[in-house]
Amino acid sequence: VDFFHLDTSPYPPFLCFRPPTHLLVFLHHVMLQFDCAPVLCYLHADMFKNLSAKETKKHFGDFYNSFLDKGAILRVSVPVHVSNELDRTRPELLSEDQQRRYAQEVQNMQTMEVLRQLEDFRSEKKHGLAFTSSSSGPSLQQEEVEPRLLELEQDPPNWRELASSEVLSKLSKKEMKRQEVINELFATEHAHVRMLSVLQTVFYRPLEREEIMSTTELDAIFPSLDDIIDLHCKSVLHSRLRQEDGFVVKTISTPLLNRFNGSEGDWFQKLAARFCSHQSWALDLIKSRQKKDPRFNAFILDAESKPQCRRLQLKDIIPIEMQRLTKYPLLLENIAKSTEDNAERENIQQAAECCRKILNHVNEEVKYMENLLTLKDYQRRLDTSGLKPSNELYLEYKNFDLTTRSMLYEGALTWRVTKEKAIDVQGVLLGDLLVLLQKQDDKMLLKCQSKSIIAAQEGKQMLSPIIKLDSAFLREVATDRKAFYVIFTWDSGAQIYELVAQSVGERKLFFLSSRLQPPLSPIENGADPLKNNAGKNLYCFFSF
C-alpha cells in the first residue's frame, strides 16, 4: 500500500498518512533510526493550527518545556530570534499570536529533517526493508559519532553484575576491594572518553562544518583532541580484560605500564601537555567571542543544552583532561595497596609514579603558558613613558619587552617610597629582574619614584621600577612580617626599596621564587646593611 505521496500531495507531510496507524509505523522507524525530537516537535506544533486562544496558552507551555527550553530532553533547533525572545520573556507572558507564530516558525525549521526521514522511510518500504539504516545517508547524530563512541553513551555494567556468584564467593575481602578500585578506574575512564567525545562531536565538528570557526582556530582551542581520544579509548578497551577470567582482573600492571611508561607514556605526556596548556587561553577566547559574535554565542548555548553535555557548559568540559590526570596516581596507588603479588604491586606503583611525572610535567607546561599569556597582556598594556632619561637604566629598558623572559611569580605589592608615600604595584619576578608595574586605567606603567619633591625636580634619588636581582639583597622588616627590603647596589651607589606583600605567605613565595641565596642572619653577618655606606658590602637578612 502506498500510503504517502510526497511529490504530489498539497498537504503537509503528516496529513498524507492514511490510515493513522501508518503514522505509528513511521514513528517507530524514526525512533529506531533517528533523533525523534524533530518529528515529535513537528506534530505538536501542527496542533496549534486548530486550537483556541485559551488552549494555545495552555499547550504552548508544554511545547516550550518539551522542545524549546535549554534543558529539554527533546530540545530541537530553534530560530535565533525566537531563542532570544524566549530568553527575555517567559513563555506564558507571550500573546497567543506570538505563541502560535513561534510554534509555526519552529515547525518550519524541522521540515527539512522530517522530509528527509520520510524519504528514507519510503525508500526502505519500496525495497521491502524493515527498519534498516538510512539509505539516503546517516542521521546527523550517526554521522558525527563513531561506532565506538556510540557504545560509550551507555554506562558499563558493574563487574559484580557480570561475575558469577561462585567466582565472587572465592574472593578475599582485600581482593574484592582491589576489584572495586579497578572497576572504578575502568568506569571513570569510560565516562571520561564519553565527555571528550562531546568536545569532538557536539562542538568541534559542528563548528567546523557550519564554518563558524576555522580549522586552525579549532585546533588551537582543542589541540590534539582526536589523538587524545584515541589514547583514552585504548584504555577503555583494556576493561575487557575482565572477560578473560570470569570478569575478575588478575593482572593489570602490564597495560598500565604500556600506557604511562616508555614511548607511549612520552606520547601521552606530550599530547596532554599540549591540550591542557591551552585551556586557559581557550576559555578566555571562548568567553570573549561569545560577547562579540552573536552567531557563535547562539551556537554555544544551543550545544550546551544538548543531553550529551549533561547540563555542563563548555567551560566546564574543557578542563576535564587536566582533572583526569590528577586522579590517575591515587587510583593506581589504591589498586597497589590491595594487590598481594609483590611483582604486580611494584609494577603498579611504578605506573603510578609515571603518572605523577606526567602530571608534574603537564602542570609545569600549564603554568608556563599561563605566565606567558599574563606577560603578553602586560606587554600589550605596558607604558614606559614614566622612565626618566637621567636614570641609568633608561637606555637599557626604554624598549623593554616582558615576553622575552620567563615569569617565575607575580603578586600585588605596596611600594613604600617614604613613610608618607605608598603606591600599589604589581610585582613581577622575571628570573633576573623584579619589575614593579603601576596599574593606571588599562595601562601598566613603568614609573620611577622619588623620595622627595625637590629630588624629583632635580632628577636625583630616583627609584627605578626595575630591579636587577643579581645586584640585589633582601632583608626582613622587623616591624611588619609581610614587608621586606630589597637593597639594590651598583658601581656608583645603592637604593633601598621597602615592599609589602598581601600576606606572610605571599612574601615567602616572592623569595622562594626569586632563587636568591638564603640570607645570613644578623648574628652571622654582624652588621646592619641599612647603616652601611652606599656602594659598600650590603647583606640580606631574611628568615622564614
C-alpha positions, 0 to 999 in steps of 0.5 A, spaced: 500 500 500 502 506 498 500 510 503 504 517 502 505 521 496 510 526 497 511 529 490 504 530 489 500 531 495 498 539 497 498 537 504 503 537 509 507 531 510 503 528 516 496 529 513 498 524 507 498 518 512 492 514 511 490 510 515 493 513 522 496 507 524 501 508 518 503 514 522 505 509 528 509 505 523 513 511 521 514 513 528 517 507 530 522 507 524 524 514 526 525 512 533 529 506 531 533 510 526 533 517 528 533 523 533 525 523 534 525 530 537 524 533 530 518 529 528 515 529 535 516 537 535 513 537 528 506 534 530 505 538 536 506 544 533 501 542 527 496 542 533 496 549 534 493 550 527 486 548 530 486 550 537 483 556 541 486 562 544 485 559 551 488 552 549 494 555 545 496 558 552 495 552 555 499 547 550 504 552 548 507 551 555 508 544 554 511 545 547 516 550 550 518 545 556 518 539 551 522 542 545 524 549 546 527 550 553 535 549 554 534 543 558 529 539 554 530 532 553 527 533 546 530 540 545 530 541 537 533 547 533 530 553 534 530 560 530 535 565 533 530 570 534 525 566 537 531 563 542 532 570 544 525 572 545 524 566 549 530 568 553 527 575 555 520 573 556 517 567 559 513 563 555 506 564 558 507 572 558 507 571 550 500 573 546 497 567 543 499 570 536 506 570 538 505 563 541 502 560 535 507 564 530 513 561 534 510 554 534 509 555 526 516 558 525 519 552 529 515 547 525 518 550 519 525 549 521 524 541 522 521 540 515 527 539 512 529 533 517 522 530 517 522 530 509 528 527 509 526 521 514 520 520 510 524 519 504 528 514 507 522 511 510 519 510 503 525 508 500 526 502 505 518 500 504 519 500 496 525 495 497 521 491 502 526 493 508 524 493 515 527 498 519 534 498 516 539 504 516 538 510 512 539 509 505 539 516 503 545 517 508 546 517 516 542 521 521 546 527 523 547 524 530 550 517 526 554 521 522 558 525 527 559 519 532 563 513 531 561 506 532 565 506 538 563 512 541 556 510 540 557 504 545 560 509 550 553 513 551 551 507 555 554 506 562 558 499 563 555 494 567 558 493 574 563 487 574 559 484 580 553 484 575 557 480 570 561 475 575 558 469 577 556 468 584 561 462 585 567 466 582 565 472 587 564 467 593 572 465 592 574 472 593 578 475 599 575 481 602 582 485 600 581 482 593 574 484 592 576 491 594 582 491 589 576 489 584 572 495 586 578 500 585 579 497 578 572 497 576 572 504 578 578 506 574 575 502 568 568 506 569 571 513 570 575 512 564 569 510 560 565 516 562 571 520 561 572 518 553 564 519 553 565 527 555 571 528 550 567 525 545 562 531 546 568 536 545 569 532 538 562 531 536 557 536 539 562 542 538 568 541 534 565 538 528 559 542 528 563 548 528 567 546 523 562 544 518 557 550 519 564 554 518 563 558 524 570 557 526 576 555 522 580 549 522 586 552 525 582 556 530 579 549 532 585 546 533 588 551 537 582 551 542 582 543 542 589 541 540 590 534 539 583 532 541 582 526 536 589 523 538 587 524 545 581 520 544 584 515 541 589 514 547 583 514 552 579 509 548 585 504 548 584 504 555 577 503 555 578 497 551 583 494 556 576 493 561 575 487 557 580 484 560 575 482 565 572 477 560 578 473 560 577 470 567 570 470 569 570 478 569 575 478 575 582 482 573 588 478 575 593 482 572 593 489 570 600 492 571 602 490 564 597 495 560 598 500 565 605 500 564 604 500 556 600 506 557 604 511 562 611 508 561 616 508 555 614 511 548 607 511 549 607 514 556 612 520 552 606 520 547 601 521 552 605 526 556 606 530 550 599 530 547 596 532 554 601 537 555 599 540 549 591 540 550 591 542 557 596 548 556 591 551 552 585 551 556 586 557 559 587 561 553 581 557 550 576 559 555 578 566 555 577 566 547 571 562 548 568 567 553 570 573 549 567 571 542 561 569 545 560 577 547 562 579 540 559 574 535 552 573 536 552 567 531 557 563 535 554 565 542 547 562 539 551 556 537 554 555 544 548 555 548 544 551 543 550 545 544 550 546 551 543 544 552 544 538 548 543 531 553 550 529 551 553 535 555 549 533 561 547 540 563 555 542 563 557 548 559 563 548 555 567 551 560 566 546 564 568 540 559 574 543 557 578 542 563 576 535 564 583 532 561 587 536 566 582 533 572 583 526 569 590 526 570 590 528 577 586 522 579 590 517 575 596 516 581 591 515 587 587 510 583 593 506 581 596 507 588 589 504 591 589 498 586 597 497 589 595 497 596 590 491 595 594 487 590 598 481 594 603 479 588 609 483 590 611 483 582 604 486 580 604 491 586 611 494 584 609 494 577 603 498 579 606 503 583 611 504 578 605 506 573 603 510 578 609 514 579 609 515 571 603 518 572 605 523 577 611 525 572 606 526 567 602 530 571 608 534 574 610 535 567 603 537 564 602 542 570 609 545 569 607 546 561 600 549 564 603 554 568 608 556 563 603 558 558 599 561 563 605 566 565 606 567 558 599 569 556 599 574 563 606 577 560 603 578 553 597 582 556 602 586 560 606 587 554 600 589 550 598 594 556 605 596 558 607 604 558 614 606 559 613 613 558 614 614 566 622 612 565 626 618 566 632 619 561 637 621 567 636 614 570 641 609 568 637 604 566 633 608 561 637 606 555 637 599 557 629 598 558 626 604 554 624 598 549 623 593 554 619 587 552 616 582 558 615 576 553 622 575 552 623 572 559 620 567 563 615 569 569 617 565 575 611 569 580 607 575 580 603 578 586 600 585 588 605 589 592 605 596 596 611 600 594 613 604 600 617 610 597 617 614 604 613 613 610 608 618 607 608 615 600 605 608 598 603 606 591 600 599 589 604 595 584 604 589 581 610 585 582 613 581 577 619 576 578 622 575 571 628 570 573 633 576 573 629 582 574 623 584 579 619 589 575 614 593 579 608 595 574 603 601 576 596 599 574 593 606 571 586 605 567 588 599 562 595 601 562 601 598 566 606 603 567 613 603 568 614 609 573 620 611 577 619 614 584 622 619 588 623 620 595 622 627 595 619 633 591 625 637 590 629 630 588 624 629 583 625 636 580 632 635 580 632 628 577 636 625 583 634 619 588 630 616 583 627 609 584 627 605 578 621 600 577 626 595 575 630 591 579 636 587 577 636 581 582 643 579 581 645 586 584 640 585 589 639 583 597 633 582 601 632 583 608 626 582 613 622 588 616 622 587 623 616 591 624 611 588 619 612 580 617 609 581 610 614 587 608 621 586 606 627 590 603 630 589 597 637 593 597 639 594 590 647 596 589 651 598 583 658 601 581 656 608 583 651 607 589 645 603 592 637 604 593 633 601 598 626 599 596 621 597 602 615 592 599 609 589 602 606 583 600 598 581 601 600 576 606 606 572 610 605 567 605 605 571 599 612 574 601 615 567 602 613 565 595 616 572 592 623 569 595 622 562 594 621 564 587 626 569 586 632 563 587 636 568 591 641 565 596 638 564 603 640 570 607 645 570 613 642 572 619 644 578 623 648 574 628 652 571 622 653 577 618 654 582 624 652 588 621 646 592 619 646 593 611 641 599 612 647 603 616 652 601 611 655 606 606 652 606 599 656 602 594 659 598 600 658 590 602 650 590 603 647 583 606 640 580 606 637 578 612 631 574 611 628 568 615 622 564 614 
